[in-house]
Amino acid sequence: MLRKLMQSLRVNRPFATLATASGLSSLGSSVVVFALPVVYLNMTDSLASMTAIATAEALVGMIVMFVSGPIVDRFDRLRIMRISQLEETLNDLLLFLLVVFNITAVPVWMALAIVSATFSTVSMNAEGAFIRSIVSTNRMYRAMTVMQGLRYATVLLGPAIGGVILQFSVASVPFLLGVMGEGSAFLLLCLALKPSDARYRDDEDENANDDSDSDDDSDNILRESWKGFSLIIVDGTYRATALFLLLVSLGSGVIFPSLTYGMTLAHAPAVIIASLSMATGLGGLSGAMLINPLVERLHLPLGRSIMLVTLVLAAAVFVAGLVNQWQGYVAMLLLMAMLSPVLVTGLQSFLSAMTPENMQGRIFGALNVSISLASVVTPAMASGLLTGTGVIGAMMTSAAFILLALVSLASSRSLRRIPAADHWDEYLAQLHTNEE
């Protein structure tokens, strides 16, 4: 299925290279992301320390996301990705050394988390904007489907590899694998991609970029960042999307740390903990490769599809909380991940088609602040709920936030009426006319 999607895109060398590098990087980082809380909690047995590290990382990510938009729009996006990839490689190497020498000082781990969040946040924004410049608009949904499929595949493989290694090997090995994955991606970006590959732009977008050059020379980073936020505040579609993403992220963001922290502190086998991430990866891969193409092939209205998916997500979390068995949580994560690509890929593709090329970084940077804001508070929320009400309370809270997200989406006329992808041009023209 992935091969057919790539062929349907008539994929060129730049996109194939970027997708490969992104897959290698995601595989390395997914091993590290899984292993880090498990290894650190086993080393320290301190939930408070792990929560502090995760919160600091998310807080810095949110702050950086605020200013990443103009950085991505102003500077060479490929160079940004290269620098960030090099930093991630070195960061994983330092984590490897910390585990080898049994260094558990919170400031050291927090510093590495902060630096990693800084570069990975900018790189994520740069990658999304770079895709917009190497893939034509009418193939954006398929391109995003391919990228989502690759990411979910690595989310499936990474924890599986990490869980087996932690179960049968030393704790430092997953971080060494992270170095290999991130380093391979860095070499690929340096050797096989060049700035001139970014050549797929609409004439209108190219003119917009020309007009923005003088503005970029005179405006400072904060003022440019505010351009994205001001457009989100003024535009009802962007504003409704930001609220929806915030509520969904608050709901879904509580789930994984609650389950991971709880099982780790209960000394559950690493393979069992890894099954949670593996379920997410397997479900996400299935959704990206099967559900997304099905939605496109059947010409299903995107807005209504997202509303239905959100309702099912809330119901799945609620039922899993009532059952309160790890098998139920695995099934819940599998279902959620299978349906989530419709939401993620659909909204991202629609907004990418809606946003001028020269504003991609600023708009998506501003929108991602909503997700980053949720990431700041969800580790502390998960820790507090886990201590106070247990996993069941965390699941009920998650379901409530997801239901609120559904209400916010249903109240937005422009979002709930998003048509199938082949009618986006007409719908966007209609939205533009209504705004005028």
N, C-alpha and C positions, 0 to 999 in steps of 0.2 A: 504493500500500500504506500509506504514511504517513497519507494522508487517511482511509482506511478505519479505521485504528487510532484516529485522533482521533475519528471518528464513533462507533466502538464504545465509546469512553470517555464518549460524550455530554458531550464536553468543555465546560467552562464558561469564561467569560472569564478568571478568574484563572489557570487552567492554561495556556490558550492564550497569555496574556501572558507568563507565566514561561517557557514553552517558547521563545517568540520571542526574549525577552531573552537567555536562555541560549544560543540559537543564534548570535545576533549577537556575544555575548561570546566564545564558543568560536571563531568564525571569526576574529575579531581576534587572539585569543591564539594560535591555531594558526599564523597567519602569522608572528607574532613568535617563537614557540617554535622554528619551523623555521629562521628567519633568524638568530637570535641566535648559535648556535655557529658557523654557517657564516661569518657576517660577522666575528665576533671572531677566529676562527682565521685568517681571511684577513688581518685587520689585524695580528695579533701573531705568527702561526705558532707559538704556544706551547700545546702540549697540557696542560702542567702548570697553566698559569693557568686554562684553560677547565675543567679538572677541579676545581680549587680553588673556582671560582665555583659550579659545579654541586653540589659536595659541601656547600658552605656553605648554599646554597639548600635542599637536601634536609634538612639537619640542622635548620635553623630550622623548616622545615615539620613535621618530626616533633615538635619541642618544642611548637610551637603547637598541633598536633593533640591533644596531651595535655590542654591546657587549653581547647580550643575547645568541647568537649562542653557543659560547664556554662554557658559563655558563650551558646551557641546556645539552650540550654534555659531560661536565665534572662531573656535580653533579647529584644527584638523582632527576629525573624528577618529580616523585610523590611528593617528599618533597617540591620541588619548587612550585608545584600547590597548595599544602596545605597551605604553607606560604602566597602565593599570595591571596588565597581565604579568609584567615583570615583577611588580610589587606583590601580587598574589603568590607568585612562585617563591619569592624570598620570605614572605609571611609564613607559608606552610613549612618552609625549611626551619624557621625559628621555632615554630610550634613543635616540630620534630625534636629539636634540641632541648626544649623545655621538658618534654616528656622523658627523654633519655636521661637527663640529669635531675629529674624529679623536682623541678622548680614549680612551686604552686602559688607564688606570691600574686595576689589579686591585681596589684597595679601593673605588673608585667603582662599578665594575660589580658587585662583590660586595654592596655596600650596597643597590643597587637590587634585586638578586636576593633579598636577605634580606627587604626590606620587601614585595616582591611576594609572596614565599612566605607571609609572615605573614597578609596580608589574603586572599589567594586560598584559603588553607587553611580559614580560618574561614568564608569565603563558601561554599565547597563543602559544608561540613557544614551550614550554614544552609539552603542550597537543598534538600538531601536531606530535612531535617526539615520544611521548609515544604511540600514535595510531600505528605508524609504527612498534613498538615492540610488540604489542598485536594482530595485524591482519596480516595475510599472504599477500604477494604481490599481488597474483592473485585476492584477494578480496578487494583490497585497494579502487577501484573506488566505490564499493557498500558501504563500510564503510564510505567514505567521503560523499556519498550521504545521508546516514542516519544522519550524524552529521550536514550537511548543512540543511537538512529538519527540524531537531530539532531547529536549530538556527533561521530559518525563521519562524517557528511556534511561537517562543517566540517573534520575532520581530512583529508578527501580534498581539499577545495577550498583550504584554507589553504596547504599546501605547494605545490600546483600553482600558485597565484597567486604565492607567494613565490619559487618556483624560476624561473618565467618572468621575474619582475621582477629578480631578482639576475643572471639571465643577460643581460638586455637593458637594464637600467636601473641607476640608482645604488643603493648599498647602504642608504641611509637610508629609501627609500620603503616597504619592508615595515613599518617601525615606525610610519610615518604611517598606514598602513592599520589597524594595531592600535589607534591612537588613535580612529579613526573607528568601529571595531566596538565597542570597550569603551565609548566615549562614547554611542553610540546605545543600548546596553543600559542604561546608567545613566539616561538620559532616560526610557526606557520603564518602568523600575522605579519611577521617581519619579512619573510622570504617570498610569500605568494600573493600578497595584496599590496596595492599602491593607491594613492589618493585619486589618481585619474580613473580608477575603476568606477567611481561614483558618477555615473553619466546618465542615469535614468531619471530625468526631471521634466516636469511639465514646463512649457514656455512661461506660463504665469508664475510658477515657482521660481524659475531662473531670474525673471525680472524682479521678483520680490527680494531675492538674495542680493541682486545688484543694488536695489534701493536700500537694503539694510546695512550695507557695508559702511556707509558714512555714519549711520546711527551707532553701529558697533564701535566705531573709532571714538565716538564722543561720549557714549553712555558708559557708566561704570557697571560692574557686575550686579550690584544690588538693584539698580534701576532697571536693568534688563530683566532680572528675575521677576520684578514686579509686573513687567509687561504680561508675562504668562498668567500671573495671579489675577491681574486686573481683567484680563479677557475671560477668565473662568468666573469671576464675580459678575461680570456684565452678561455673559452668554448663558442662557438658561440650560442648554444642553450640557455644556461643560460643568456648570454648577451642580446639576442633578447627578452627573456622573461622579463627581468628587464626593458627594454625600453618600451615594450608593457604595462606592469603593471603600469609604471609611467604615461604614457599618458592616459590610461583608467582611472586611479585614479584621475588625474587632471580634466578630463572631468566630470566624475560622481560625484566627490567630491564637485564640485561647486553647484550642483543642490539642495541638501537637505538644506544646510544652507541658501541659497538664498531664498528658499520657506519658511522655518521655521522662519527665522528672519523677512522676509517681512510680513508674515501673523501675527506674534506676535506683531510687531510694529503697524500694522494696526488694532490691537485689534480684530482679528478674534476669534470666539469661539474656546475653546480648543479642542472640538470634531472635528471641521473642520481641525485643525492642526494635530490632531491625525490620521485623515483619510489618510494623506500622508504616515505615518509610517505603518498604517494598510495595505495600498495598497502594500507597499514594502513587508511586511510579507506574505500577502496572495499570491502575485505573486511568491515570492521566494519559499514558501512551495509547491505551485502547480508545479513550475519548478523542484524542487528537487525530488518530488514524482512522477511526470508524465513525464516531458521532459527528465530528465536524464536517467531513465530506458528505455524510448523509443529510445534514442540515442544508448544505449548499446544493446538493443534488435534488432534494425535494423542494427547494425554493421556499423553505419555511421562513416566516417573518422573524427576524432576529430579536426584536423587542419582546414579543410574546414567548419566544423560546427561552430567553433569559429569565423572564418572570416565572415560567414553569420550573426551570432548573433551580432557581432560588427557593421556591416553595418545597421542592423535593429535598434540597439540602437541609433546610430547617427541620423537616420531618425526620430525616435520617439521623440527625444529631440527637433529636429528642428521643427517638426510639432506642438508639444505642445507649443513651444515658439511663434509660429505664432498665434495660437488660443488664448493663454494667458488667460485661464479661469481655476479656481481651479479644475473643473471637468476634464479638459484636462490633467492637471498635475497629477491627481490621476490615470487616465488611462495610462499616460506615465510611471509612477512609477510601476504600475501593470505589464505592458508589459516588462519593463526593468528587473524587479525582476524575472519575470517568465522565461526569457531567460538567465539571468546572471549565474544561477547554472551550465549551460553547460560550460561556460567560467571558472568559479571559480573551480568547482569540477574537470573538465577535466584537466586543467593545473596543479592543485595541485596534483592530482592523478598521472599524468604522470611524473611530476618532482620527486615525492616521490618514484616512481618505479625506476627512473633513478639515484637517489642519494643513495650512500652507507649509511647504518644505522648510522654509527659513524660520518657522516658528516651532518645528517639531520638538527640539530640545527643551524650549521654555515651557511649552504646553504640557508635555509629558512629565517634565520635571515637577511642575506645579501639581499635576494630578497625582503623581507618585508620592507627594508629600502626605496625601491622605492615607496611603498605605503605610508610609513610614511612621506617621503619627500613631497608627494602630500598633505597629511593631514596637514602639517605645513603651506602651502601657501594657501590652498583652503578657510579657514575661512576669511582671509584677502582679497582674490580675490572676494569671494562672497559679502563681505561687500562693497568693492570698486565698484564692478559692480552694486550692488543694489543701491548704492548712485548715481553713475554716469549714468548708462544706464538703470537701472531698471531690472526687472526679465527677460524681453525679451532679453536684452543684455547678461545676465548671461547664458540663455539657448543657445544662438547662440555660445557663447564661449565654452560652454560644448560640443556642437555638433562638433565644429572644432577640439577639442582635441581628441575626440573619432574617428573621421575620420583619424587623424594623427596616432592613434594607429593601425587602420586597415592597413594603408600603411606600417607601420613598421612590422606588422605581415606578410603581403603579401611578403615583401622583404626578409624574413627569410625562407630559403628552409627547414630547419629542423623542424620549427614549422608548416608551412602550410601543410606539408606532414605527420603530425602525423596520423597514421591509427586508426582504431577502437581498443578498449582496448584489444581484444583477440589476436591482432597482435603486441602488444608492445614488447614482448620479442625479436621477430625477428628484429623489427625496431631498438631497442636499441643496439642489437648486430651489426646491420649494421652501426649505427652511430659510435659505438666504433671502428669498422674496418676502417671506413673512416678517423677517427681522427688519427689512427696509420699510 
